[in-house]
Amino acid sequence: MEKKDENLFVFDHPLVKHKITHLCDKTTGSKEFHEIVGEIATLMGYEVLKDLKTKDVMIDAPISSFMSPVVAENFTIVPILRAGLGMVEGLRSLYPKARVGHIGLYRDEETLEPHTYYFKLPKEVANGPVLIVDPALATGGSAAAAIKYIKDAGCKDIRLLCLIGAREGVERVHKDHPDVKIYLAKFADAPLNEHGYIVTAFGDAGDRIMGTFS
């Protein structure tokens, strides 16, 4: 994982790069696309969560009893609906006790600004890191709005995980929320098209995950 600036981290792992390439291939079917999204989320989560607090507990092993570390804090995964759902199980596979919240946002096709239609978080969301997940960070509007909602819920440790991010999206989040760390599997240094999509990416991730594309 390469640190691009104070709060931007881009993964530089050959397996991640390999899987991102397959996501961007238009011949990759919905089932495989969904599976790969989850696989990349798992690889990313392994690094993003490396600073989770631990504590030592006594365990009884086959030969002896001894103190050994376990995770001492929980974390919350908040997918931006609907595409973010594809990343949830990949992260929960690392720690099945992880909490899950949801935020539903849709983008105005003319202004490209986000509108919220659903928002629900676990009661103890502020106790531990919050991972906001969405496959694409394009204009950054939805991510910035989601972060604001999470902050308003009292959360301090917020991390944004996206598979592919554009410069516009990164700059928007940095501007609105300079304290939030952004983790990308790929940084797409290319301009967005007139519809606000990343041209060197996988198109509409939600449609491809759910099999609703034409």
C-alpha positions in Angstrom: 0.0 0.0 0.0 1.5 3.3 -1.1 0.9 6.6 0.7 0.1 9.2 -1.9 -0.5 12.1 0.6 -1.4 12.5 4.2 -4.8 10.8 3.9 -4.7 9.0 0.6 -3.5 5.4 0.4 -3.4 3.3 -2.9 -2.8 -0.4 -2.9 0.2 -1.6 -4.8 -0.3 -5.4 -4.6 -0.2 -7.5 -7.8 -3.3 -9.5 -6.8 -5.3 -6.4 -6.3 -4.1 -5.0 -9.6 -5.0 -8.3 -11.3 -8.5 -8.4 -9.9 -9.1 -4.7 -10.7 -8.3 -5.4 -14.4 -10.9 -8.2 -14.5 -13.5 -5.9 -12.9 -12.9 -3.3 -15.7 -13.2 -5.9 -18.4 -16.7 -5.6 -19.9 -16.8 -9.4 -20.6 -16.7 -10.1 -16.8 -20.2 -11.5 -15.9 -22.3 -10.3 -12.9 -21.5 -13.4 -10.7 -17.8 -13.1 -11.2 -17.9 -9.3 -10.9 -19.6 -9.6 -7.5 -17.1 -12.2 -6.3 -14.1 -10.2 -7.3 -15.5 -7.1 -5.6 -15.7 -9.1 -2.4 -12.2 -10.5 -2.8 -10.6 -7.1 -3.3 -12.5 -5.8 -0.2 -11.0 -8.6 1.8 -7.5 -7.8 0.7 -8.0 -4.1 1.4 -9.6 -4.8 4.8 -6.6 -6.8 5.9 -4.4 -3.7 5.6 -6.9 -1.0 6.6 -7.7 -2.8 9.9 -4.2 -3.6 10.9 -4.3 -1.0 13.8 -7.3 -2.6 15.5 -6.8 -2.8 19.3 -6.1 -6.2 20.8 -6.0 -7.6 24.3 -4.5 -10.8 25.7 -6.8 -13.5 27.0 -6.1 -17.0 28.5 -6.8 -19.8 26.2 -6.6 -23.6 26.6 -4.7 -25.1 23.7 -4.2 -28.9 23.2 -0.9 -29.0 25.0 -1.0 -26.0 27.4 -2.8 -22.9 28.5 -1.3 -19.5 27.6 -2.1 -15.8 27.0 -2.9 -14.9 23.4 -4.2 -11.7 21.7 -7.8 -11.2 20.4 -9.5 -8.2 18.8 -10.5 -5.8 21.6 -12.7 -3.4 19.6 -15.4 -3.8 17.0 -15.7 -1.8 13.8 -18.7 -0.9 11.6 -19.0 -1.3 7.8 -21.3 1.2 6.2 -22.0 0.5 2.5 -23.3 3.3 0.3 -26.3 1.6 -1.3 -26.5 -0.2 -3.5 -23.1 -0.8 -5.0 -21.4 -0.7 -1.6 -23.2 -3.9 -0.6 -20.9 -5.9 -2.8 -17.9 -5.1 -0.5 -19.6 -6.0 2.9 -19.2 -9.7 3.0 -15.6 -9.5 1.9 -14.8 -7.3 4.9 -17.0 -9.3 7.3 -15.2 -12.5 6.3 -12.2 -11.0 8.2 -14.3 -10.5 11.4 -17.8 -11.9 11.3 -18.8 -9.8 14.4 -18.4 -6.6 12.6 -21.4 -4.3 12.7 -23.1 -3.1 9.5 -25.0 0.1 8.9 -26.5 1.4 5.7 -26.8 4.7 3.8 -28.9 5.0 0.7 -27.9 7.8 -1.7 -29.0 8.5 -5.3 -27.4 11.0 -7.6 -29.3 13.7 -9.4 -28.5 13.0 -13.1 -28.4 16.7 -13.9 -26.6 18.3 -11.0 -24.7 15.1 -10.0 -25.4 16.0 -6.4 -26.4 13.2 -3.9 -29.8 12.9 -2.2 -30.4 10.6 0.8 -33.3 8.2 1.0 -32.2 5.8 3.8 -29.8 6.0 6.8 -29.5 3.5 9.7 -26.5 2.8 11.9 -25.9 0.4 14.8 -26.3 1.8 18.3 -22.6 1.5 19.2 -21.3 2.8 15.8 -19.1 5.5 17.5 -17.2 2.8 19.5 -14.5 1.8 17.0 -13.6 2.6 13.4 -16.2 3.1 10.7 -15.5 1.9 7.2 -17.6 3.6 4.5 -17.5 1.4 1.4 -18.4 2.1 -2.2 -16.7 0.6 -5.3 -16.3 4.0 -7.1 -15.2 7.4 -5.9 -16.1 9.5 -8.9 -17.3 13.1 -8.2 -17.0 12.5 -4.5 -20.4 13.9 -3.7 -21.9 10.7 -2.3 -18.9 9.9 -0.3 -18.7 13.4 1.2 -22.4 13.3 2.1 -22.1 9.9 3.7 -19.1 11.0 5.8 -21.1 14.0 7.0 -24.0 11.7 8.2 -21.5 9.4 9.9 -19.8 12.4 11.7 -23.2 13.7 12.8 -23.7 10.4 14.5 -20.7 11.1 16.7 -18.1 9.0 14.9 -14.5 10.2 14.9 -12.5 7.4 13.3 -13.9 7.3 9.7 -12.2 5.5 6.8 -13.4 5.5 3.2 -12.7 2.4 1.1 -13.2 2.5 -2.7 -12.0 0.1 -5.4 -11.3 2.9 -7.9 -11.1 6.6 -7.2 -10.7 9.6 -9.5 -8.8 12.8 -8.7 -12.1 14.8 -8.6 -13.5 12.5 -5.9 -10.4 12.5 -3.8 -10.1 16.3 -3.9 -13.8 16.7 -3.0 -13.4 14.4 0.1 -10.1 16.0 1.1 -11.8 19.4 0.8 -14.9 18.6 2.8 -13.3 16.1 5.2 -9.6 16.6 5.5 -9.4 14.3 8.5 -10.8 11.2 6.7 -8.4 8.6 5.3 -9.1 7.3 1.8 -8.1 3.9 0.7 -8.2 3.0 -3.0 -7.4 -0.3 -4.9 -6.7 1.9 -7.9 -6.2 5.6 -8.5 -7.7 6.5 -11.9 -5.9 9.7 -13.0 -8.2 10.5 -15.8 -11.1 13.0 -16.2 -14.7 12.0 -15.6 -17.0 11.9 -18.5 -20.1 14.1 -18.9 -22.2 11.7 -16.8 -19.7 11.8 -13.9 -18.3 8.3 -14.5 -14.7 7.3 -14.3 -13.7 6.4 -17.8 -10.9 4.0 -16.9 -13.1 1.9 -14.6 -15.9 -0.6 -14.6 -18.9 1.5 -15.4 -21.9 1.3 -13.0 -20.7 -1.1 -10.3 -24.2 -1.4 -8.8 -25.7 -2.6 -12.1 -22.8 -5.0 -12.7 -23.0 -6.5 -9.2 -26.8 -6.8 -9.3 -27.0 -7.9 -12.9 -29.4 -5.1 -13.9 -27.3 -3.5 -16.7 -28.7 -3.6 -20.2 
